[in-house]
Amino acid sequence: MEISALQKERAAYQPKLPKALQGAVKLKEGEPTQSVANQQEIKELFPNTYGMPLVEFVPGEEANSAEVNIGVILSGGQAPGGHNVISGLFDAVKKLNPSNRLFGFLMGPGGLVDHKYVEITSDFIDQYRNTGGFDMIGSGRTKLEKEDQFEKGLEVIRELNIKAIVIIGGDDSNTNACVLAEYYAAKKYGVQVIGCPKTIDGDLKNDQIETSFGFDTACKTYSELIGNIERDCNSARKYWHFVKLMGRSASHIALECALQTQPNVCLISEEIEKNDMTLNQVVENIAEVVACRAAQGDNFGVVLIPEGLIEFIPAIGRLIQELNDLLASHGADYKDLDKQAQREYILKHLSAENAATFETLPEDVARQLSLDRDPHGNVQVSLIETEKLLSAMVEALLAKWAKEGKYNGKFAAQHHFFGYEGRCAAPSNFDADYCYALGTSAAQLIAAGKTGYMAIVKNTTAGTDEWKAGGVPITMMMNMERRNGEMKPVIRKALVELDGKPFKTFASQREDWAKNTCYVYPGPIQYWGPSEVCDQTTKTLQLEQSK
């Protein structure tokens, strides 16, 4: 296939590894662990993989020559760097023993169940080193949670003499990896399962996982686009740009992009939820900034909106929770009804408070909340055009204020949704190195006989030589949450911490950004040049790791 000039040069980049992974590797075990919450319930559900110790790799004296065939799965939405996880896994597996083989299951977990796979060879993988996307083997959202799936997958595992499966995914995918690891361990099948932390949303992180891969590249990609819009905005001086950014369950992307570009307004869902704000209050806050800038003669600006905002507005969040339970138990009763009958059915079965909230929503938003769901049963918030909803409500409020003599300006809105633009970007140097180290760590966990672990790399704001690689038991990150009307074990999502340094830094400057034009233009991701430009981490990570 034809490749670009950048891809040709980028293929030659050799990702850097932590010192502990550069030669012979030794495993150092820590103390036994427990889950972040619901310890007894999680222990009962995962008796064979609960309480395992944290592990760290340190330089060793004897090289491991383990004979292991491995299967790898890309699960869920794309994130920059996935190909480098597989590259690191491949190189490490071949370094252990040249006879080892790596198989990629096609189009996600479904490839394991349906026995669709490809062997990953040196010639094959060389086409994908340091590239974005998941097109090497494809991805999918099939959930591995049923016994017949596990047994069906075992057939091809046995056929290919596979000793371990590596699942590269987000919190849901790694929860599935933990369930699969527990099942195979309980059955004593001798099949290991290892996870890798992926999601551009940045919500798969904790004390052990400093950042999920793809977050760095996606935020830099979005920030380039936002910076371009800010430059255009400051040039034309006649539009307010409402920009919705990916981040369904947390506002990490919006916060990081705000720190990089300094827009006039950035909404943080977690703060709105904590302050129990209504939709009208959110709109009023934006309108006040618009009016303030108009009074200075600045009828332009930029507003950043997290994709999942609408779920964090408390009244709407409570409505969604009840809708989730209602649709999980009664969905079959109304799905074939016409639109009006569906609306009436839902209003009849909701509590009075939530029915009142449902009635106030625009019809298309109400329908999306009550009908459209992703494979996990979640509201597809990316389909709700929150940016247009907010700008329309701001415009209406400004018109009201103008009649009352409270506002004298011009308001014209432009709308953007940056989502898919960032998911398959060519990985930054940070993500290229980080992902390669994650893949190498996964191989070493397998060589050490571990299962039910997630590969981790820490100390990532230091030079790559000083990065610390190892593994964390997936059960350590789990708690019980209500999903589709029943309690299930899941990895706890990490939301923006309002008392954390990234948010506090943003909060200390946003008033200045609101009144004045303080835009920063990051420009495109750089791969060659000064280290302070090419190898920088996200501002979020820098602030979180600073003392």
C-alpha positions, -999 to +999 in steps of 0.1 A: +000+000+000+011+036-006+023+054+025+030+091+032+064+107+036+058+111+073+049+074+077+081+063+059+103+084+082+082+075+113+086+038+107+123+041+115+116+055+150+128+030+177+107+035+208+126+039+241+123+015+269+128+018+307+161+005+319+144-025+336+131-037+303+162-032+282+180-064+291+173-094+313+143-089+335+137-098+371+103-097+389+100-079+423+067-086+442+051-062+466+024-066+493-009-084+487-036-061+474-073-056+479-100-039+458-107-002+461-142-009+475-166-038+481-137-060+492-158-090+503-180-090+472-151-087+448-132-114+467-161-138+464-165-131+427-128-135+420-114-160+445-086-172+422-073-137+411-080-116+442-053-103+466-023-108+443+007-085+449+018-056+428+048-064+407+077-043+394+104-053+369+140-047+378+172-055+358+180-092+361+210-114+354+195-143+336+174-139+304+140-156+304+136-179+275+099-189+281+081-207+252+048-190+249+024-184+220+002-153+227-031-140+213-038-102+213-071-084+211-079-047+205-111-040+223-134-009+222-128+025+206-095+033+189-067+051+207-033+063+193-005+038+202-024+005+200-001-007+172+030+001+194+016-020+222+014-049+198+049-040+184+064-041+220+046-074+227+058-089+194+095-079+199+095-090+236+079-124+228+105-130+200+133-119+223+121-145+249+123-172+223+124-168+185+100-198+181+073-180+200+043-169+179+018-140+182-017-142+169-040-112+165-078-119+168-097-099+143-122-071+150-120-073+187-131-099+213-155-113+187-125-126+168-116-149+197-152-163+200-155-167+162-120-180+157-110-153+133-073-144+135-041-136+117-005-145+127+015-114+133+049-118+116+079-095+113+071-083+078+034-078+087+040-058+119+067-035+103+040-019+083+023-006+114+051+005+138+045+040+152+012+044+133-022+054+146-054+034+144-063-002+151-064-012+114-036-039+119-062-063+133-093-042+138-113-036+170-148-044+182-171-040+213-182-076+219-183-082+256-166-113+269-189-122+299-206-155+291-193-190+298-201-202+263-179-174+249-150-184+271-153-221+261-157-212+224-125-191+227-107-219+244-111-241+213-090-218+191-066-211+221-059-249+222-057-252+184-030-225+182-013-237+215-018-202+229-007-198+266-019-162+271-043-136+259-035-099+260-066-076+259-059-040+250-088-019+261-105+005+285-122+000+319-150-022+305-126-043+284-102-048+312-131-058+335-139-085+309-102-095+309-104-100+347-136-121+344-119-142+317-087-146+337-108-157+367-128-182+347-097-198+331-079-199+365-109-215+382-111-242+355-073-247+357-070-244+319-035-229+321-045-198+300-032-164+313-050-132+306-032-097+308-048-063+302-033-030+289-048+004+298-063+022+268-087+051+264-083+086+250-109+097+277-082+095+304-106+080+329-087+047+333-061+059+359-054+056+396-025+053+420-010+026+398-020+038+363-007+073+357-024+077+324-042+056+298-025+054+264-038+076+236-048+104+259-016+124+252-019+122+214-057+128+213-055+159+235-026+173+215-045+166+183-077+183+196-056+212+211-041+219+177-076+221+162-088+243+190-058+266+187-065+269+150-101+279+158-090+304+184-066+320+158-095+322+133-118+335+160-093+362+170-089+371+133-125+373+122-138+385+156-174+378+149-182+342+161-186+323+193-173+287+187-189+260+208-166+229+207-177+196+221-149+172+230-148+134+236-150+123+271-182+104+280-178+098+317-151+124+327-139+158+316-102+150+314-099+158+277-117+192+280-096+201+310-063+192+293-073+210+261-082+241+282-048+240+299-031+238+265-052+265+247-068+288+273-103+292+259-128+318+272-150+291+288-144+254+296-172+235+313-161+207+337-189+182+342-177+171+377-178+206+390-213+212+376-224+180+393-208+189+426-225+223+426-258+208+417-262+232+388-292+231+365-290+234+327-303+270+330-275+279+354-249+265+330-264+285+302-265+317+323-228+314+332-218+312+296-241+341+287-225+362+314-191+357+298-205+365+263-221+397+277-189+408+295-168+404+264-194+422+243-193+451+267-155+453+258-163+451+221-153+415+218-182+396+202-162+364+198-150+336+219-144+298+224-164+274+247-152+239+254-179+213+263-172+177+275-192+151+256-208+137+288-219+170+303-256+163+301-253+133+323-235+153+350-263+179+353-278+163+385-315+164+375-307+149+341-282+124+357-310+112+380-333+109+350-308+088+331-302+065+360-339+057+363-342+054+325-314+029+325-332+007+351-365+012+334-352+002+300-333-028+313-364-042+328-392-030+305-375-021+272-391-049+253-426-036+262-423-003+243-395-006+217-420-014+189-444+015+199-445+047+178-426+078+190-455+094+208-466+061+224-430+056+236-429+090+251-462+085+269-450+050+281-418+065+296-436+094+313-461+070+328-434+048+344-410+075+356-411+090+391-428+125+392-395+143+396-378+126+367-409+128+345-410+166+351-373+168+340-380+146+309-408+169+298-386+200+298-361+185+274-361+192+236-379+163+219-348+150+201-327+150+233-354+132+252-356+106+225-319+100+225-319+096+263-348+071+262-341+050+231-306+051+217-281+029+236-246+016+230-237-021+234-231-016+271-266-002+276-253+034+280-268+066+266-250+075+234-242+110+246-219+116+216-251+117+195-266+145+217-256+178+201-249+195+235-230+223+218-260+233+197-284+229+226-262+252+247-256+279+220-293+280+212-302+285+249-275+311+253-288+330+222-323+329+236-312+342+270-291+370+254-321+381+233-341+383+266-314+403+282-312+426+252-349+435+256-343+442+293-313+464+284-288+441+300-270+431+269-258+451+238-238+430+215-238+406+185-239+368+189-233+343+161-224+307+169-203+281+151-204+244+162-178+217+163-175+182+177-139+168+179-141+131+185-130+107+157-103+132+147-082+123+176-087+085+180-064+073+153-038+101+151-002+090+147+010+086+183+032+113+199+067+103+210+053+099+245+025+075+234+048+056+210+073+050+239+046+044+266+027+019+245+058+000+234+068-003+271+033-015+280+035-042+253+069-053+266+056-053+302+027-075+291+051-100+276+072-101+308+041-106+330+032-136+308+068-149+310+066-147+348+034-168+348+010-140+359-027-138+350-054-113+359-029-084+358-028-051+339+006-040+325+016-006+339+044+019+334+050+046+361+072+077+367+063+088+332+072+125+336+109+115+340+131+104+312+122+070+297+153+053+313+137+061+347+102+048+339+091+020+362+074-010+345+053-037+362+018-050+367-012-044+389-039-070+397-071-059+379-092-068+410-073-041+429-091-015+408-126-029+410-158-020+428-194-029+425-216-005+404-252-007+391-252-015+354-284-022+334-304-025+366-281-049+385-249-047+405-218-058+387-180-057+393-163-030+373-131-010+372-138+023+389-137+052+365-114+081+374-132+115+372-116+149+373-105+156+409-117+191+419-090+193+446-063+181+422-036+203+407-048+203+371-083+215+380-070+240+406-045+255+380-073+258+355-097+274+381-071+299+392-069+313+356-103+309+340-116+343+351-088+360+332-093+337+302-131+346+302-126+384+301-095+386+281-082+370+249-054+347+262-054+321+235-025+297+231-018+280+197-001+247+203+003+237+167+007+202+153+024+172+171+061+173+166+082+142+162+117+156+156+135+185+173+141+198+208+130+173+235+110+200+253+088+202+222+088+166+210+088+146+242+066+167+265+038+149+284+003+164+289-001+193+313-024+171+334+003+145+339+030+172+346+008+189+372-003+156+388+033+144+392+047+177+403+055+182+440 
